[in-house]
Amino acid sequence: MSNEENEGGFVSHLTELRKRLIHSFIFLIIFFVICYIFAEHIYGFLVDPFAQVVKDDGSDRRLIFTALQETFLTYIKVSFFTAFFVTCPFILMQIWKFIAPGLYKHEKVAILPYLILTPILFFLGGMLVYYLIMPLAIKFFLSFESTGMSTSLPIQLEAKVNEYLSLVMKLIFAFGISFQLPIVLSLLARIGVVDSQFLKERRKYVVIIIFAAAALLTPPDPITQIGLAIPLLILYELSIFSVKFIENKNLEKTDA
């Protein structure tokens, strides 16, 4: 193949990549605008775990903001986060369309399930945060309030809009990314970097790494840390079965 043909192929790949990136960016911007229009409703959805926990405690709860631009910037962040969350499958589809033409049929069959499972696992991580971890964490933090009986002044939470929603989005993102562990390990197994025996032998080190990662990715409280660490340990064990399944499939192909 001549240099001109190589350069032509490289340029065509760059053109295709640019087209896919532009499509993804346009799709993201469109959904960002839509999400911003409904930003108040999205905000209400994200703040609902807090509202549900405190609705029966007899206090006049509220979320405050202390800067004029704080709520506006919070709506911007919420809109972008939601738009990215919604468009993630579309972005993955664009990635698939870019790399698929250069793959053999068996490679397409091997990669496609991972592209499908990636947003599903991210979504499951977000659901775990929203429906279980956040309510438990909110109850834990509110337990440190004081009525003033043992202190000269009562201690009561007046959460800021920006800080609360930043915490929720950070936890959803942390759990969503962490839930990609089976995907990463399975891909590493397919290229021969790890195997099931390797994962079994290093289980005790992985436990330490997972709890350390949970401490870094979550607020400094035991609820969210344990809430992230335990699902990751379960996913790690499931990853061992997944890697073992891949090894058996590869062995069957070799024997055939």
N, C-alpha and C positions, 0 to 999 in steps of 0.2 A: 504494500500500500504506500503511495507516494505521500510526501509531506503535505501537498495541497489537499489530498483526500483526508489526511489526519486533521488538518486545520479546519477543513470544512465540516467534518464530523464534530469536532470540539465546539465550533461556533453554533452548529445546529443544536447541540445539547444545551449550550448556554442560553440560546433563544428559547428553547422549550422550558428550561428552568425559570427564566424570567417570566414567561407567560403564566406558568403555574403560580409563581409568587405574586404576580399582579392579580390573578384571579382570587387567590387567598386573601390578599390585602383588601380588595374591593368588597369581598364577601364579609370580611371582618368589619370594615367601615360601615357597611349597610346595617349590619346587626348592631353595631355600636350606637348608631343613630336611633334605631328602633328601641334598643334597651334604655337609652337616655330618655326617650319619650315616656317610658314606663318605669323610670328609675325609682320613683316614689313607691310603686308597687313592689319592685324588687327589694327595695330597702325594707318594706314592711315584711316581706317574706323572710329576709335574713335576720330581722330583729325579733321575729316571732318566738324563737326559743327563749329569749330573755323575757318577753312579755308573758309567756305561758308559765314560767317559773315564778314570777313575782306578782301575778294577777290576784292571788288570794292571800298575800302576806299583810294586807291592811295598810300598806304604805302608798303614798302618792308618788309613784315612780315616774321617772322621765329620763330622756337622754338629752344632754345639753351640748351646745357648741360654744366655744370661747373665742372664735375668730370669725370675722364677717364672711370669709370665703370658705370656711371649713365644710359646711354642708354641701356647697356647690362642688368642691373638689372631691368630696366623698361620693357624691352621685356620679361624677366622672369616673372615679376608680371602680365603683360598683358596676357601672355600665360597661366599662372595658373588660372587667373580669368576667361578667356574664356573657358578653359577646364572644370572648375567647373560649369560654367553656362550651358555648353552643356551636361555634364554628370549628372546634377541634376535629370532629369527624370529617368535615369538609376539607380541612387542611391535610389530614391524613390521606384522604381520597386523592388529593392533588399530588401528594408525595408518591402514592401508589401508581398513579397514571404516568408519573415521570420515570419511575424505575422499572415498571412492569415490562416495557418493550425490550429491555436489555436482559431479561431473565428467561431462563428455560422454564418449561412447563412445571417441572417438579419443584423448582425454586419458587414459582408463583404460588403453588399449592402450599408450600411450607411457610411462606411469609404472610399470606393473606389472613390466616387466623389471628396473628399477632396484631395486625392493624385493626381488626374487629374488636379484639379483647382489650386493647389499650384504652379506648374511651370508656368501655364498660367498667373496667377496674377503677378508673379515675372517678367515674360516677358513683360506684359503690363506696369508695373512700369518702367522697363528699357526703353521701347519705349517712354514713356512720357518724361523721362529725355533727351533722345537722340534727339527727334524731336521737343520738345517744350521748356523744361526748360533750357537746355544748351544754345541754341541760344539766348534766352531772357537774361539769366544771363551774357553771354559774352558781349552782347550789353550794358548791364548795367555797367559792370566793365570797358569797354572801354570808356564809357562816361566821365570817370575821367581823361582821358589823356589831356595833355595840349600842345599847340604848342609853348609855351614860351613867348607869348605876355604879360601875366600877371606875369610870373615868369622869373627868370634869365636864366633858362635852360628848354628846353621842357621835358615833362614827357610822356614817351612812354613805352608801355608794351613790354617786351621781355620775354615771358613765358618760363619757364624751362620744358623740356620734362617730367621729373619725376613728377613735381608738377601738371602739367595740367592733365596728365593721372591718377594720384592718385585722383584728384578731380572728374574726370568723373567716375572712378570706385567706388569711395565712394558714389557718388550720385545714381548711378545705384543700388548699394547694399542697400542703405538706402531706396530708393523708393520701391525696390523689396520686402524687408522685411516688410516695412510698409503696403504694399498692401495685406499682409496676414491677415489683421485685420478681414475681414469677416470669414475667415477660423477659426481663434481663437475663435471668439465670437460664431460661430455656434457650434463648438465642446464643448465649455463651456455650451451652452444651452442644448446640448444632454445629458450631465452628470448632469444637474440640478443646475449648479452654478449660471447661470443668466437666466432671461426671458425677454420677450419683454417689459413688464411694467417697469422692473428694468432699462433697457437701456433707455427708454423714460424719466423716472424721473431724470436720471443723465446726460441728454444730455448737460446741461450747464456746468457741471464740465468737461465733455469729451472734449468740445470745448477748454477749457483752457489747458487741458492736451495735446491735439493734437498740438496746437500752440507752447506749450513749447517743446514738442518732436521734432517738425519741426525745432525749433531754435537750438536744440542740434545736430540734425543729418545733418544739412545743413550748408553751409558757412554763415557768418553773413551779409546776404543781403536779402532784402524783396522779391526778385523775387523767389528764390529757396524755401524760407520758406513758402510763400503763395502758391507756386506751389505744395508743398507737403501737406500743411494743407488742402487746398480745396478738393483735391481728397480723402483724408482721411475722411473728414466730409461727403462727398458723400457716401463713402464706409460704414461709420458708419450707415448712414440712410438705406442703402441697407441691412446692417446686421440686423437691426431691423425687416425688412420685412422677411428676411431669418429665423430669430429666431421665428417670429410669424408663419411662414409656418411650421416649425418643431413642434411647440406647437399644431397646428391644426392637423397635422398628428398623433401625439401622442394621442391627444384627440379622433380622429377617431378610433384608435386601441383600446383605452380603452373602448369606447362605443360598439365596435364590440365584 
